[in-house]
Amino acid sequence: MRVTGVQKVLIIQAGSLSKVALSLPLIYAVACANPEVRFTLLVKPSITAILVDLPTNIEAMTLLNYGGKHKVRSMSRLIRLLRQQDLDAIVDVENSAYSRLLSFFTALWYSTQRVTKRTIKYKREKLKQSVSLFEKKENEKQLIKRAFEKLPLNSIKEIKAISPNFEISFLQEELPAVAIKSYTVIVAPFGKSLSPTLQQRETVCNLIQQLLSKFPSCGLALIVQDGEQLQDKIAGDNCAFLPCNLLFPIELFILKKAELVIAPESAYLYEAEMVGTEAYCLPESAPYEEGVTQSILKIISNKISQKEGVSLK
């Protein structure tokens, strides 16, 4: 994971909260492994709140008037600022039309000359490696990893999502009590942006009650938006409720300690995969269908059976 011949790297990740959350562990790990390299992380102004415990060699930089009516003018100003940093490499993790243009024009010499293919080629050679992901996104995690693999590194065979240094810093935070334990399952039935209906709440309550009765030894952490309302209907010492607005490092730490994460298509799945926790993706309608509820029970049953060597029916 050592970087050679590179002093300054620009990382463009001005995507949504879930995409930034997916890429942060990888960015942190690469930065910690290369303390002599300076990284500039370009994000939206609204994302800076989750950039906690940044390594000392990462500097956060926000977009100028992102999405405003003067978007082109703000991009021009931003390009001028980036050119002044004398970058050695650019990593476009976002892979949007905006980030591609930003990466492309930042890589050019800042001059009044007409832009030609020869100028572009020369500047890219000067940058040693300019990375822009033009492929279609078949897997968000693999694209992010591939971007860092294209940096001029000696070797990146395995990138651990969280280094031991970060785990120590997590423990110094004011963690929920559930984070100190090792829970077998984490269920996040509601996406971070969804507001469950009354019928959906009832279905989730039924699922959780079945889990608690069928697997009394299974510690369960439930990530929901309205934990207080569900807590009135669900009782059990082995069930803990977590808010869905946890600080990003704390959320990652809890997901890492889990043995199994069950969630709909959301950032939770990506984050679980990044920290090496087994994850199961629920269908879009889940867990509001009886058949899906039974599938969840079967998955957990198999998981516990493998762990304890006992068949549960």
N, C-alpha and C positions, 0 to 999 in steps of 0.2 A: 504493500500500500504506500510505498515511498514515492514521492514525486521528484523527478530529476529535471533540472534546467528550467523550472517554472517558479516564479516568485509571486505573481498576481493572477488570480482566477476570478472571473465573473460567473456567477450562477444565476440564471434567470428562472424564477419560479413565481410568477405573478398569477397563478391559477386560483382555484377555489380553496376554501379551508381544508376540505378533505384531501385534495391533491398536495397541498403544502404539508399537511400532517403526514402523508405517505412518504414524502421525500426527506423530511427533516432528519430522521434517524440516520439515514445514509450519509447525508451532508455532514452531520455532526461527527460520524465515525471517520470519514475521510479527513476532516479538518483536524481531529485529534491525532490522527496517525501522521500528519504532516504539519507540525507546529511552526515550521519555518516558512510556510506558504501562507500568503494573505488571501482570504476569500471574501468577496463582496457578494452578498445575497440580496437579489433584487426582488421585492415583494410588493403587494398592494399595501396601502396605509392601514387598512382594516385588519391585516394579518399580524401586524407587529405585536399584538397583545399576547400571542402564543409563543413568541420568540424569547423564551426564558432560558437562563443558564447557557447562553451562547458561549462556545469556546472563544478564547481570547483572540484567536486569529480569524474570526468571522465578523464582518461588519455588515449590519443590515442597512439596506438602502431602499427607499420607497419610490414608487412611480410618481411622476409629476402630473397632477390633474388627470388621473387615469379615468377614462370613460367620459370625460367632459366634452364640451363642444369644440374645444381647442386641442383635440387629441393629437393631431398631426404636429401642431406647434410645440406641444409639450414633449413629444417624442424627439423632435429636433433638438430641444434644449437638453434632454436626457442623453442623447447620443454625444453631444459636445462634452458633457460632464464625464461620460464614460471613457471617451478618448483621452482625456487628460490623465487617466489612471495608468496608462502604459501597460495594458493587460497582456499577459502571456497566453491565456486560453479563455475561451468562452464556452460555457455549458448551458445549452437551452433545454431545460427540463420541462418547461411549460408546453412547448410545441404548439403554439397558437400562431395565427397570422401576425398578430402584433409582435410576439416574441421573435418570430423569424425575421421580420423586418428590422427589429431592433438589433438582433445579433448580426445580421448581414451588413448593415450600414455602420455599426460600431467597428466592424472588422476592417473597414476601408481607411486608407490614409485620409486625414482631415486636410483637404486642400481644395482649391478652386478648379482643379483639373477635371476634365470630363471622365466619368467613370467608365472604364473599359474592362474587358475580361482579363487583360494583362495586369491591370492595377489590382483587381480582385485577387488574382492568383498570387501576386507578389505579397500582398498584405497577409493573406492566409498563411503563406510560408513564414512570414515574420511572426505570426501568432503561434507558430509551431503546430497547433491543432485547434481549429475552430469547429465546435461541435454543434450541429443543429439537427434535430430529429424530424426528418421529413416523412418518415414512414408512417403508415397508419397505426393507430394505437391498438395493438392486439392485447397487450397486457401492461397496465400502468407501471407495475413494479419492475418488470423486466426492462422497460424503456428507460426508467430512471437509472437502473443499474448499468445499462448499456452506455448511457451518457458518460458516466464516470469511468467506465472501462475504456472509453475513447480518449480520455485524458492521457498525456504522455507519462504514464506510470510504468514502473518496472513490472509490477505484478499486482493484479487484484483478482485473486482466485476466490476468496471468500471475504465478504464484508459483513461483519457482525452489526446488527441494527443498533445495538446499544453497547457501548464499551463499559467496563467495570467502573470507570471514573464517573460516568453518568448515573450508574445505579447507586453509587455512594451519595451523590448529590440528591437523588430522589428521596433517600432515607432521611435526609436532613429537612425535607419539607414536612409540613403539617398534613400527614396522610390520614385518610379515613381509616377507621379501625380494621376494615376488611382488607386493607392492603398489607397488613402485617401477617395475615393468615394465608394459607395456600388453598385457594378454592378450586374445586374440581371443574366447575362450569360457570361461565358468564353468559347470560342471555341478554341481548339487547333487542327486544322485540320491536321497538319503535326507532325509526331513523331520527337523526338529530334535528331534522327540519319538519318532522311529521307531528301532527296533533291527533292523538288517538281519540276515537269516538267512544261513547259509553259501551257499545256492543263489543268493540275491540278490547276495551279494558276488562270486560267480563270474561272474554275468551282467554286473555292472558292470565287472569287470576285463576281460571280453571286449570290452565297448563301448569302454573307454578304449584298449585295445590297437589296436582297429580305427581309432580316431581318430588315434592317434599314427602308425600306419603309413600311413594314407591321406593325412593332412595333416601332414607333417613340419614345415611352417612355421607351424603353428597352435599358439600358446601356450595351454596348457590348465591351468586352476586347478580342482582338484577339492575341493569342500567336503564332508567326510564326518565321521562320528563316530569311525571307527577307521582313520584315515589310515596309522598305522604298519603295520597288517596288510596293507592294500592296497599300501603302498609296497614291500613285499617281493616282490610279484607283478608290479609294473608298473615298468618302467625307461624313462627318457627325460629328457633335459635340459630339454625344453620342457613338462614336466608337474610341477606343484607341488601339494602337499597342504596344505589349510588346515583347521584345526579348526572345528567348527560353533559354538563358544562364544566367538568373537571379540567384543571390545568393540563396541558398536553403531556408534560413529563410524568405527572401522576397517573394519567390515563394509560400511558404506555407501560408504566411499571406494573399496574394492576393487570393489564392484559398479558404481560410477560409471565406473571406468577400463576396465571390460570392454566389449567391442563387442557381445557377445551372452550372454545368460543363459538356460540351459536348466535347468528345475527342475520338480518336481511342484508341485501346489497348496500353497503355503507362503508364509511371510513373505518369502522371497527374491524371489518374483515381484513382490509389491507394492513392496518396497524398490527393486527394479530399475526399475520403472515410475516411481517417485517421483523417481529421480535421472536419468531420461531415457535409460536403457539398454534396447535392444530385448530383449524377453523372450519365451520360448516355453514354454508350459505343457504338461507331460507328462501323459498320462492317469494315473489313480490307480494302475494296475498297472505303469506304466513305471518304470524301463527294464528290466523283467524279461521282456518279451516280444520275440521276435525282430523282429516287424514294427515295433515302436516303435523298436528299435535302428536299423533301416534308415531310419526316418523322421528320426531325429536326424542320421544321416550325410548324408542328403539336404539337410536344413536348413543344416548347416554347409557343405556343398559349395556350395550356392547363395550363401551369405553370402560365402565366400572368392572365388567366381567374380565376384561383383559388385565386390569390392574390388580384385581383381587383373586383372579382365577376361579370365579364363581359365576355360574349361569343364573341370571335373574330373569324371571318371567312374570 
